[in-house]
């Protein structure tokens, strides 16, 4: 019985984190995607625009995800380093999705980037939960 209660608690916590992550993601990604569509409509190169906006989006979402989604109280410097590593992997995934499906298969970049947002978001949620903001990485309590 005790084991079942732990699983319910863990599942509830994970679903709450996923909901919060999704709320932050919808607001930030929709905003940045609209900006992406606007800038590329003027002829800007899609991968360059994605690169610049990816950096902006990653920066703006760090504090919200750290404090609200995952309620991480560990040392902020180490979580920041892990966050950068996670986003480097997410950026690489996004870049290669554009490279393969736009440059090689000639799909419209608007569609590829729109789908890539969800693929990268799923990857990042798992990475944030188990690597960046994991309770196992609460090396030092930090009030920031």
Secondary structure, 3 states (H helix, E strand, C coil): CHHHHHHHHHHHHHHHHHHHHHHHHHHHHHHHHHHHHHHHHCCCCHHHHHHHHHHHHHHHHHHHHHHHHCCCCCCHHHHHHHHHHHHHHHHHHHHHHHHHHHHHCCCCHHHHHHHHHHHHHHHHHHHHHHHHCCHHHCCCCCCC
